[in-house]
Amino acid sequence: MENRTEERRRKNYSQMRSIVDFGMGLVIFGFGVYFMFAPGKGVQFDIEPVLMYFFAGLCIVYGAWRIYRGYKKNYYTE
């Protein structure tokens, strides 16, 4: 009985964490794409273009990693 409860708790936590990882990954990835293509659409920022593209690249890579982590659901390593 106790093992079933613990297993259900782990499954619920893994599912919740996966949804959070997907959501945050999409948001962060979206910010990266926005910062990457905003200058081409006429949006101006008060930072150096190299720094902006570096930040956009980091956002894209980190967002993709969060989406991958949500897909894999490898939260318990024992």
PDB file of N, CA, C and O in Angstrom:
ATOM      1  N   MET A   1       0.824  -1.193   0.000  1.00  0.00           N
ATOM      2  CA  MET A   1       0.000   0.000   0.000  1.00  0.00           C
ATOM      3  C   MET A   1       0.865   1.252   0.000  1.00  0.00           C
ATOM      4  O   MET A   1       0.620   2.186  -0.763  1.00  0.00           O
ATOM      5  N   GLU A   2       1.863   1.265   0.849  1.00  0.00           N
ATOM      6  CA  GLU A   2       2.733   2.435   0.945  1.00  0.00           C
ATOM      7  C   GLU A   2       3.539   2.622  -0.334  1.00  0.00           C
ATOM      8  O   GLU A   2       3.778   3.752  -0.760  1.00  0.00           O
ATOM      9  N   ASN A   3       3.962   1.509  -0.951  1.00  0.00           N
ATOM     10  CA  ASN A   3       4.730   1.600  -2.195  1.00  0.00           C
ATOM     11  C   ASN A   3       3.882   2.172  -3.322  1.00  0.00           C
ATOM     12  O   ASN A   3       4.387   2.933  -4.146  1.00  0.00           O
ATOM     13  N   ARG A   4       2.595   1.817  -3.371  1.00  0.00           N
ATOM     14  CA  ARG A   4       1.711   2.354  -4.399  1.00  0.00           C
ATOM     15  C   ARG A   4       1.549   3.853  -4.254  1.00  0.00           C
ATOM     16  O   ARG A   4       1.560   4.588  -5.242  1.00  0.00           O
ATOM     17  N   THR A   5       1.400   4.299  -3.029  1.00  0.00           N
ATOM     18  CA  THR A   5       1.251   5.726  -2.778  1.00  0.00           C
ATOM     19  C   THR A   5       2.510   6.479  -3.179  1.00  0.00           C
ATOM     20  O   THR A   5       2.435   7.537  -3.805  1.00  0.00           O
ATOM     21  N   GLU A   6       3.653   5.940  -2.823  1.00  0.00           N
ATOM     22  CA  GLU A   6       4.925   6.575  -3.185  1.00  0.00           C
ATOM     23  C   GLU A   6       5.114   6.588  -4.698  1.00  0.00           C
ATOM     24  O   GLU A   6       5.579   7.582  -5.256  1.00  0.00           O
ATOM     25  N   GLU A   7       4.759   5.502  -5.361  1.00  0.00           N
ATOM     26  CA  GLU A   7       4.883   5.436  -6.815  1.00  0.00           C
ATOM     27  C   GLU A   7       3.941   6.432  -7.490  1.00  0.00           C
ATOM     28  O   GLU A   7       4.326   7.077  -8.465  1.00  0.00           O
ATOM     29  N   ARG A   8       2.725   6.565  -6.989  1.00  0.00           N
ATOM     30  CA  ARG A   8       1.768   7.521  -7.544  1.00  0.00           C
ATOM     31  C   ARG A   8       2.261   8.950  -7.326  1.00  0.00           C
ATOM     32  O   ARG A   8       2.119   9.799  -8.206  1.00  0.00           O
ATOM     33  N   ARG A   9       2.836   9.212  -6.165  1.00  0.00           N
ATOM     34  CA  ARG A   9       3.374  10.540  -5.878  1.00  0.00           C
ATOM     35  C   ARG A   9       4.523  10.882  -6.827  1.00  0.00           C
ATOM     36  O   ARG A   9       4.606  12.001  -7.333  1.00  0.00           O
ATOM     37  N   ARG A  10       5.391   9.927  -7.058  1.00  0.00           N
ATOM     38  CA  ARG A  10       6.500  10.148  -7.997  1.00  0.00           C
ATOM     39  C   ARG A  10       6.006  10.376  -9.415  1.00  0.00           C
ATOM     40  O   ARG A  10       6.530  11.229 -10.131  1.00  0.00           O
ATOM     41  N   LYS A  11       4.993   9.610  -9.822  1.00  0.00           N
ATOM     42  CA  LYS A  11       4.450   9.768 -11.166  1.00  0.00           C
ATOM     43  C   LYS A  11       3.798  11.146 -11.324  1.00  0.00           C
ATOM     44  O   LYS A  11       3.996  11.812 -12.340  1.00  0.00           O
ATOM     45  N   ASN A  12       3.028  11.570 -10.331  1.00  0.00           N
ATOM     46  CA  ASN A  12       2.396  12.894 -10.395  1.00  0.00           C
ATOM     47  C   ASN A  12       3.434  14.010 -10.414  1.00  0.00           C
ATOM     48  O   ASN A  12       3.297  14.973 -11.169  1.00  0.00           O
ATOM     49  N   TYR A  13       4.469  13.885  -9.590  1.00  0.00           N
ATOM     50  CA  TYR A  13       5.529  14.893  -9.563  1.00  0.00           C
ATOM     51  C   TYR A  13       6.262  14.945 -10.900  1.00  0.00           C
ATOM     52  O   TYR A  13       6.568  16.025 -11.405  1.00  0.00           O
ATOM     53  N   SER A  14       6.540  13.775 -11.467  1.00  0.00           N
ATOM     54  CA  SER A  14       7.237  13.720 -12.756  1.00  0.00           C
ATOM     55  C   SER A  14       6.393  14.356 -13.856  1.00  0.00           C
ATOM     56  O   SER A  14       6.918  15.072 -14.709  1.00  0.00           O
ATOM     57  N   GLN A  15       5.090  14.096 -13.838  1.00  0.00           N
ATOM     58  CA  GLN A  15       4.212  14.674 -14.852  1.00  0.00           C
ATOM     59  C   GLN A  15       4.119  16.188 -14.694  1.00  0.00           C
ATOM     60  O   GLN A  15       4.168  16.917 -15.685  1.00  0.00           O
ATOM     61  N   MET A  16       3.984  16.669 -13.457  1.00  0.00           N
ATOM     62  CA  MET A  16       3.905  18.109 -13.217  1.00  0.00           C
ATOM     63  C   MET A  16       5.201  18.793 -13.640  1.00  0.00           C
ATOM     64  O   MET A  16       5.173  19.845 -14.279  1.00  0.00           O
ATOM     65  N   ARG A  17       6.311  18.207 -13.290  1.00  0.00           N
ATOM     66  CA  ARG A  17       7.599  18.788 -13.635  1.00  0.00           C
ATOM     67  C   ARG A  17       7.824  18.790 -15.144  1.00  0.00           C
ATOM     68  O   ARG A  17       8.418  19.722 -15.686  1.00  0.00           O
ATOM     69  N   SER A  18       7.353  17.759 -15.812  1.00  0.00           N
ATOM     70  CA  SER A  18       7.477  17.694 -17.258  1.00  0.00           C
ATOM     71  C   SER A  18       6.671  18.812 -17.920  1.00  0.00           C
ATOM     72  O   SER A  18       7.147  19.439 -18.867  1.00  0.00           O
ATOM     73  N   ILE A  19       5.458  19.065 -17.433  1.00  0.00           N
ATOM     74  CA  ILE A  19       4.632  20.138 -17.989  1.00  0.00           C
ATOM     75  C   ILE A  19       5.297  21.490 -17.764  1.00  0.00           C
ATOM     76  O   ILE A  19       5.295  22.338 -18.656  1.00  0.00           O
ATOM     77  N   VAL A  20       5.866  21.698 -16.580  1.00  0.00           N
ATOM     78  CA  VAL A  20       6.561  22.951 -16.287  1.00  0.00           C
ATOM     79  C   VAL A  20       7.776  23.113 -17.199  1.00  0.00           C
ATOM     80  O   VAL A  20       8.029  24.206 -17.705  1.00  0.00           O
ATOM     81  N   ASP A  21       8.521  22.041 -17.409  1.00  0.00           N
ATOM     82  CA  ASP A  21       9.690  22.110 -18.292  1.00  0.00           C
ATOM     83  C   ASP A  21       9.289  22.430 -19.729  1.00  0.00           C
ATOM     84  O   ASP A  21       9.940  23.241 -20.387  1.00  0.00           O
ATOM     85  N   PHE A  22       8.221  21.798 -20.221  1.00  0.00           N
ATOM     86  CA  PHE A  22       7.746  22.113 -21.569  1.00  0.00           C
ATOM     87  C   PHE A  22       7.336  23.575 -21.672  1.00  0.00           C
ATOM     88  O   PHE A  22       7.741  24.272 -22.602  1.00  0.00           O
ATOM     89  N   GLY A  23       6.534  24.040 -20.719  1.00  0.00           N
ATOM     90  CA  GLY A  23       6.048  25.419 -20.761  1.00  0.00           C
ATOM     91  C   GLY A  23       7.158  26.441 -20.687  1.00  0.00           C
ATOM     92  O   GLY A  23       7.215  27.356 -21.508  1.00  0.00           O
ATOM     93  N   MET A  24       8.045  26.299 -19.710  1.00  0.00           N
ATOM     94  CA  MET A  24       9.149  27.253 -19.574  1.00  0.00           C
ATOM     95  C   MET A  24      10.104  27.156 -20.753  1.00  0.00           C
ATOM     96  O   MET A  24      10.653  28.165 -21.195  1.00  0.00           O
ATOM     97  N   GLY A  25      10.306  25.942 -21.264  1.00  0.00           N
ATOM     98  CA  GLY A  25      11.166  25.779 -22.431  1.00  0.00           C
ATOM     99  C   GLY A  25      10.613  26.509 -23.646  1.00  0.00           C
ATOM    100  O   GLY A  25      11.361  27.142 -24.390  1.00  0.00           O
ATOM    101  N   LEU A  26       9.306  26.419 -23.844  1.00  0.00           N
ATOM    102  CA  LEU A  26       8.697  27.126 -24.968  1.00  0.00           C
ATOM    103  C   LEU A  26       8.783  28.636 -24.803  1.00  0.00           C
ATOM    104  O   LEU A  26       9.033  29.353 -25.772  1.00  0.00           O
ATOM    105  N   VAL A  27       8.575  29.126 -23.578  1.00  0.00           N
ATOM    106  CA  VAL A  27       8.659  30.573 -23.327  1.00  0.00           C
ATOM    107  C   VAL A  27      10.080  31.077 -23.569  1.00  0.00           C
ATOM    108  O   VAL A  27      10.277  32.076 -24.261  1.00  0.00           O
ATOM    109  N   ILE A  28      11.059  30.394 -23.004  1.00  0.00           N
ATOM    110  CA  ILE A  28      12.452  30.820 -23.148  1.00  0.00           C
ATOM    111  C   ILE A  28      12.901  30.706 -24.608  1.00  0.00           C
ATOM    112  O   ILE A  28      13.575  31.596 -25.126  1.00  0.00           O
ATOM    113  N   PHE A  29      12.528  29.619 -25.260  1.00  0.00           N
ATOM    114  CA  PHE A  29      12.850  29.446 -26.678  1.00  0.00           C
ATOM    115  C   PHE A  29      12.209  30.555 -27.512  1.00  0.00           C
ATOM    116  O   PHE A  29      12.830  31.077 -28.438  1.00  0.00           O
ATOM    117  N   GLY A  30      10.977  30.909 -27.187  1.00  0.00           N
ATOM    118  CA  GLY A  30      10.286  31.977 -27.895  1.00  0.00           C
ATOM    119  C   GLY A  30      10.975  33.328 -27.738  1.00  0.00           C
ATOM    120  O   GLY A  30      11.077  34.095 -28.696  1.00  0.00           O
ATOM    121  N   PHE A  31      11.454  33.618 -26.508  1.00  0.00           N
ATOM    122  CA  PHE A  31      12.202  34.857 -26.303  1.00  0.00           C
ATOM    123  C   PHE A  31      13.477  34.873 -27.141  1.00  0.00           C
ATOM    124  O   PHE A  31      13.847  35.907 -27.697  1.00  0.00           O
ATOM    125  N   GLY A  32      14.143  33.734 -27.230  1.00  0.00           N
ATOM    126  CA  GLY A  32      15.355  33.657 -28.035  1.00  0.00           C
ATOM    127  C   GLY A  32      15.079  33.919 -29.502  1.00  0.00           C
ATOM    128  O   GLY A  32      15.826  34.643 -30.161  1.00  0.00           O
ATOM    129  N   VAL A  33      14.010  33.334 -30.014  1.00  0.00           N
ATOM    130  CA  VAL A  33      13.648  33.554 -31.423  1.00  0.00           C
ATOM    131  C   VAL A  33      13.257  35.018 -31.637  1.00  0.00           C
ATOM    132  O   VAL A  33      13.611  35.617 -32.653  1.00  0.00           O
ATOM    133  N   TYR A  34      12.531  35.588 -30.681  1.00  0.00           N
ATOM    134  CA  TYR A  34      12.137  36.992 -30.798  1.00  0.00           C
ATOM    135  C   TYR A  34      13.362  37.907 -30.850  1.00  0.00           C
ATOM    136  O   TYR A  34      13.452  38.781 -31.713  1.00  0.00           O
ATOM    137  N   PHE A  35      14.305  37.704 -29.923  1.00  0.00           N
ATOM    138  CA  PHE A  35      15.494  38.546 -29.904  1.00  0.00           C
ATOM    139  C   PHE A  35      16.372  38.318 -31.137  1.00  0.00           C
ATOM    140  O   PHE A  35      17.089  39.223 -31.564  1.00  0.00           O
ATOM    141  N   MET A  36      16.319  37.121 -31.704  1.00  0.00           N
ATOM    142  CA  MET A  36      17.128  36.823 -32.882  1.00  0.00           C
ATOM    143  C   MET A  36      16.595  37.554 -34.115  1.00  0.00           C
ATOM    144  O   MET A  36      17.379  38.061 -34.918  1.00  0.00           O
ATOM    145  N   PHE A  37      15.275  37.612 -34.271  1.00  0.00           N
ATOM    146  CA  PHE A  37      14.692  38.159 -35.492  1.00  0.00           C
ATOM    147  C   PHE A  37      14.084  39.541 -35.326  1.00  0.00           C
ATOM    148  O   PHE A  37      13.589  40.096 -36.306  1.00  0.00           O
ATOM    149  N   ALA A  38      14.098  40.118 -34.145  1.00  0.00           N
ATOM    150  CA  ALA A  38      13.502  41.445 -33.923  1.00  0.00           C
ATOM    151  C   ALA A  38      14.193  42.560 -34.712  1.00  0.00           C
ATOM    152  O   ALA A  38      13.501  43.415 -35.264  1.00  0.00           O
ATOM    153  N   PRO A  39      15.537  42.588 -34.790  1.00  0.00           N
ATOM    154  CA  PRO A  39      16.158  43.671 -35.566  1.00  0.00           C
ATOM    155  C   PRO A  39      15.760  43.663 -37.046  1.00  0.00           C
ATOM    156  O   PRO A  39      15.709  44.720 -37.674  1.00  0.00           O
ATOM    157  N   GLY A  40      15.485  42.510 -37.594  1.00  0.00           N
ATOM    158  CA  GLY A  40      15.055  42.430 -38.987  1.00  0.00           C
ATOM    159  C   GLY A  40      13.655  42.974 -39.201  1.00  0.00           C
ATOM    160  O   GLY A  40      13.296  43.354 -40.315  1.00  0.00           O
ATOM    161  N   LYS A  41      12.867  43.013 -38.143  1.00  0.00           N
ATOM    162  CA  LYS A  41      11.500  43.535 -38.222  1.00  0.00           C
ATOM    163  C   LYS A  41      11.417  45.007 -37.831  1.00  0.00           C
ATOM    164  O   LYS A  41      10.330  45.583 -37.827  1.00  0.00           O
ATOM    165  N   GLY A  42      12.558  45.625 -37.501  1.00  0.00           N
ATOM    166  CA  GLY A  42      12.582  47.038 -37.188  1.00  0.00           C
ATOM    167  C   GLY A  42      12.515  47.374 -35.709  1.00  0.00           C
ATOM    168  O   GLY A  42      12.392  48.549 -35.362  1.00  0.00           O
ATOM    169  N   VAL A  43      12.591  46.400 -34.838  1.00  0.00           N
ATOM    170  CA  VAL A  43      12.581  46.649 -33.395  1.00  0.00           C
ATOM    171  C   VAL A  43      13.999  46.967 -32.944  1.00  0.00           C
ATOM    172  O   VAL A  43      14.925  46.209 -33.234  1.00  0.00           O
ATOM    173  N   GLN A  44      14.178  48.068 -32.247  1.00  0.00           N
ATOM    174  CA  GLN A  44      15.499  48.502 -31.803  1.00  0.00           C
ATOM    175  C   GLN A  44      15.660  48.276 -30.302  1.00  0.00           C
ATOM    176  O   GLN A  44      14.734  48.513 -29.526  1.00  0.00           O
ATOM    177  N   PHE A  45      16.841  47.817 -29.904  1.00  0.00           N
ATOM    178  CA  PHE A  45      17.193  47.632 -28.504  1.00  0.00           C
ATOM    179  C   PHE A  45      18.400  48.506 -28.189  1.00  0.00           C
ATOM    180  O   PHE A  45      19.154  48.870 -29.092  1.00  0.00           O
ATOM    181  N   ASP A  46      18.587  48.844 -26.924  1.00  0.00           N
ATOM    182  CA  ASP A  46      19.698  49.699 -26.506  1.00  0.00           C
ATOM    183  C   ASP A  46      20.923  48.895 -26.069  1.00  0.00           C
ATOM    184  O   ASP A  46      21.670  49.336 -25.196  1.00  0.00           O
ATOM    185  N   ILE A  47      21.136  47.725 -26.664  1.00  0.00           N
ATOM    186  CA  ILE A  47      22.321  46.927 -26.342  1.00  0.00           C
ATOM    187  C   ILE A  47      23.059  46.624 -27.645  1.00  0.00           C
ATOM    188  O   ILE A  47      22.505  46.755 -28.736  1.00  0.00           O
ATOM    189  N   GLU A  48      24.294  46.224 -27.507  1.00  0.00           N
ATOM    190  CA  GLU A  48      25.112  45.881 -28.666  1.00  0.00           C
ATOM    191  C   GLU A  48      24.520  44.668 -29.395  1.00  0.00           C
ATOM    192  O   GLU A  48      24.025  43.740 -28.755  1.00  0.00           O
ATOM    193  N   PRO A  49      24.570  44.674 -30.717  1.00  0.00           N
ATOM    194  CA  PRO A  49      24.002  43.544 -31.467  1.00  0.00           C
ATOM    195  C   PRO A  49      24.669  42.204 -31.143  1.00  0.00           C
ATOM    196  O   PRO A  49      23.997  41.173 -31.107  1.00  0.00           O
ATOM    197  N   VAL A  50      25.969  42.213 -30.909  1.00  0.00           N
ATOM    198  CA  VAL A  50      26.666  40.960 -30.592  1.00  0.00           C
ATOM    199  C   VAL A  50      26.144  40.387 -29.284  1.00  0.00           C
ATOM    200  O   VAL A  50      25.916  39.181 -29.186  1.00  0.00           O
ATOM    201  N   LEU A  51      25.954  41.231 -28.283  1.00  0.00           N
ATOM    202  CA  LEU A  51      25.441  40.787 -26.999  1.00  0.00           C
ATOM    203  C   LEU A  51      24.001  40.289 -27.136  1.00  0.00           C
ATOM    204  O   LEU A  51      23.618  39.302 -26.508  1.00  0.00           O
ATOM    205  N   MET A  52      23.217  40.968 -27.951  1.00  0.00           N
ATOM    206  CA  MET A  52      21.830  40.552 -28.144  1.00  0.00           C
ATOM    207  C   MET A  52      21.762  39.188 -28.830  1.00  0.00           C
ATOM    208  O   MET A  52      20.977  38.333 -28.421  1.00  0.00           O
ATOM    209  N   TYR A  53      22.573  38.973 -29.864  1.00  0.00           N
ATOM    210  CA  TYR A  53      22.572  37.683 -30.550  1.00  0.00           C
ATOM    211  C   TYR A  53      23.123  36.571 -29.654  1.00  0.00           C
ATOM    212  O   TYR A  53      22.664  35.432 -29.734  1.00  0.00           O
ATOM    213  N   PHE A  54      24.094  36.889 -28.810  1.00  0.00           N
ATOM    214  CA  PHE A  54      24.619  35.911 -27.860  1.00  0.00           C
ATOM    215  C   PHE A  54      23.529  35.507 -26.876  1.00  0.00           C
ATOM    216  O   PHE A  54      23.348  34.322 -26.596  1.00  0.00           O
ATOM    217  N   PHE A  55      22.799  36.493 -26.349  1.00  0.00           N
ATOM    218  CA  PHE A  55      21.709  36.216 -25.429  1.00  0.00           C
ATOM    219  C   PHE A  55      20.599  35.410 -26.112  1.00  0.00           C
ATOM    220  O   PHE A  55      20.036  34.494 -25.512  1.00  0.00           O
ATOM    221  N   ALA A  56      20.292  35.747 -27.350  1.00  0.00           N
ATOM    222  CA  ALA A  56      19.271  35.014 -28.101  1.00  0.00           C
ATOM    223  C   ALA A  56      19.694  33.558 -28.291  1.00  0.00           C
ATOM    224  O   ALA A  56      18.877  32.647 -28.155  1.00  0.00           O
ATOM    225  N   GLY A  57      20.967  33.342 -28.605  1.00  0.00           N
ATOM    226  CA  GLY A  57      21.475  31.977 -28.765  1.00  0.00           C
ATOM    227  C   GLY A  57      21.398  31.192 -27.473  1.00  0.00           C
ATOM    228  O   GLY A  57      21.022  30.020 -27.474  1.00  0.00           O
ATOM    229  N   LEU A  58      21.756  31.840 -26.355  1.00  0.00           N
ATOM    230  CA  LEU A  58      21.650  31.167 -25.062  1.00  0.00           C
ATOM    231  C   LEU A  58      20.200  30.806 -24.745  1.00  0.00           C
ATOM    232  O   LEU A  58      19.924  29.712 -24.254  1.00  0.00           O
ATOM    233  N   CYS A  59      19.289  31.714 -25.021  1.00  0.00           N
ATOM    234  CA  CYS A  59      17.871  31.436 -24.773  1.00  0.00           C
ATOM    235  C   CYS A  59      17.379  30.261 -25.616  1.00  0.00           C
ATOM    236  O   CYS A  59      16.638  29.409 -25.126  1.00  0.00           O
ATOM    237  N   ILE A  60      17.783  30.217 -26.860  1.00  0.00           N
ATOM    238  CA  ILE A  60      17.358  29.127 -27.736  1.00  0.00           C
ATOM    239  C   ILE A  60      17.918  27.794 -27.260  1.00  0.00           C
ATOM    240  O   ILE A  60      17.197  26.798 -27.214  1.00  0.00           O
ATOM    241  N   VAL A  61      19.189  27.771 -26.910  1.00  0.00           N
ATOM    242  CA  VAL A  61      19.806  26.517 -26.447  1.00  0.00           C
ATOM    243  C   VAL A  61      19.193  26.069 -25.128  1.00  0.00           C
ATOM    244  O   VAL A  61      18.861  24.894 -24.971  1.00  0.00           O
ATOM    245  N   TYR A  62      19.036  26.992 -24.170  1.00  0.00           N
ATOM    246  CA  TYR A  62      18.478  26.622 -22.871  1.00  0.00           C
ATOM    247  C   TYR A  62      17.010  26.216 -22.998  1.00  0.00           C
ATOM    248  O   TYR A  62      16.574  25.271 -22.341  1.00  0.00           O
ATOM    249  N   GLY A  63      16.247  26.914 -23.831  1.00  0.00           N
ATOM    250  CA  GLY A  63      14.855  26.545 -24.041  1.00  0.00           C
ATOM    251  C   GLY A  63      14.732  25.163 -24.664  1.00  0.00           C
ATOM    252  O   GLY A  63      13.874  24.374 -24.266  1.00  0.00           O
ATOM    253  N   ALA A  64      15.578  24.870 -25.630  1.00  0.00           N
ATOM    254  CA  ALA A  64      15.565  23.543 -26.253  1.00  0.00           C
ATOM    255  C   ALA A  64      15.944  22.464 -25.241  1.00  0.00           C
ATOM    256  O   ALA A  64      15.378  21.371 -25.259  1.00  0.00           O
ATOM    257  N   TRP A  65      16.894  22.762 -24.363  1.00  0.00           N
ATOM    258  CA  TRP A  65      17.287  21.791 -23.339  1.00  0.00           C
ATOM    259  C   TRP A  65      16.151  21.529 -22.359  1.00  0.00           C
ATOM    260  O   TRP A  65      15.939  20.388 -21.949  1.00  0.00           O
ATOM    261  N   ARG A  66      15.409  22.591 -21.974  1.00  0.00           N
ATOM    262  CA  ARG A  66      14.274  22.403 -21.061  1.00  0.00           C
ATOM    263  C   ARG A  66      13.183  21.566 -21.726  1.00  0.00           C
ATOM    264  O   ARG A  66      12.567  20.726 -21.069  1.00  0.00           O
ATOM    265  N   ILE A  67      12.939  21.781 -23.005  1.00  0.00           N
ATOM    266  CA  ILE A  67      11.944  20.981 -23.721  1.00  0.00           C
ATOM    267  C   ILE A  67      12.394  19.523 -23.788  1.00  0.00           C
ATOM    268  O   ILE A  67      11.586  18.615 -23.590  1.00  0.00           O
ATOM    269  N   TYR A  68      13.675  19.296 -24.066  1.00  0.00           N
ATOM    270  CA  TYR A  68      14.208  17.937 -24.107  1.00  0.00           C
ATOM    271  C   TYR A  68      14.105  17.263 -22.736  1.00  0.00           C
ATOM    272  O   TYR A  68      13.748  16.088 -22.649  1.00  0.00           O
ATOM    273  N   ARG A  69      14.414  17.992 -21.682  1.00  0.00           N
ATOM    274  CA  ARG A  69      14.336  17.437 -20.329  1.00  0.00           C
ATOM    275  C   ARG A  69      12.893  17.082 -19.981  1.00  0.00           C
ATOM    276  O   ARG A  69      12.647  16.067 -19.329  1.00  0.00           O
ATOM    277  N   GLY A  70      11.936  17.906 -20.408  1.00  0.00           N
ATOM    278  CA  GLY A  70      10.533  17.583 -20.187  1.00  0.00           C
ATOM    279  C   GLY A  70      10.092  16.362 -20.977  1.00  0.00           C
ATOM    280  O   GLY A  70       9.235  15.603 -20.524  1.00  0.00           O
ATOM    281  N   TYR A  71      10.668  16.171 -22.144  1.00  0.00           N
ATOM    282  CA  TYR A  71      10.353  15.008 -22.967  1.00  0.00           C
ATOM    283  C   TYR A  71      10.908  13.722 -22.361  1.00  0.00           C
ATOM    284  O   TYR A  71      10.233  12.692 -22.366  1.00  0.00           O
ATOM    285  N   LYS A  72      12.127  13.777 -21.842  1.00  0.00           N
ATOM    286  CA  LYS A  72      12.783  12.584 -21.302  1.00  0.00           C
ATOM    287  C   LYS A  72      12.207  12.164 -19.952  1.00  0.00           C
ATOM    288  O   LYS A  72      12.163  10.969 -19.660  1.00  0.00           O
ATOM    289  N   LYS A  73      11.767  13.104 -19.125  1.00  0.00           N
ATOM    290  CA  LYS A  73      11.190  12.834 -17.796  1.00  0.00           C
ATOM    291  C   LYS A  73      12.131  12.000 -16.926  1.00  0.00           C
ATOM    292  O   LYS A  73      11.686  11.078 -16.243  1.00  0.00           O
ATOM    293  N   ASN A  74      13.405  12.313 -16.947  1.00  0.00           N
ATOM    294  CA  ASN A  74      14.395  11.566 -16.164  1.00  0.00           C
ATOM    295  C   ASN A  74      14.705  12.351 -14.880  1.00  0.00           C
ATOM    296  O   ASN A  74      15.795  12.903 -14.733  1.00  0.00           O
ATOM    297  N   TYR A  75      13.743  12.397 -13.961  1.00  0.00           N
ATOM    298  CA  TYR A  75      13.912  13.196 -12.763  1.00  0.00           C
ATOM    299  C   TYR A  75      14.422  12.388 -11.582  1.00  0.00           C
ATOM    300  O   TYR A  75      14.971  12.952 -10.637  1.00  0.00           O
ATOM    301  N   TYR A  76      14.248  11.083 -11.624  1.00  0.00           N
ATOM    302  CA  TYR A  76      14.709  10.246 -10.528  1.00  0.00           C
ATOM    303  C   TYR A  76      15.823   9.343 -11.023  1.00  0.00           C
ATOM    304  O   TYR A  76      15.599   8.445 -11.835  1.00  0.00           O
ATOM    305  N   THR A  77      17.007   9.588 -10.531  1.00  0.00           N
ATOM    306  CA  THR A  77      18.141   8.726 -10.892  1.00  0.00           C
ATOM    307  C   THR A  77      18.617   8.041  -9.622  1.00  0.00           C
ATOM    308  O   THR A  77      19.143   8.678  -8.710  1.00  0.00           O
ATOM    309  N   GLU A  78      18.426   6.764  -9.584  1.00  0.00           N
ATOM    310  CA  GLU A  78      18.829   5.988  -8.403  1.00  0.00           C
ATOM    311  C   GLU A  78      19.741   4.870  -8.797  1.00  0.00           C
ATOM    312  O   GLU A  78      20.187   4.107  -7.941  1.00  0.00           O
TER     313      GLU A  78
END
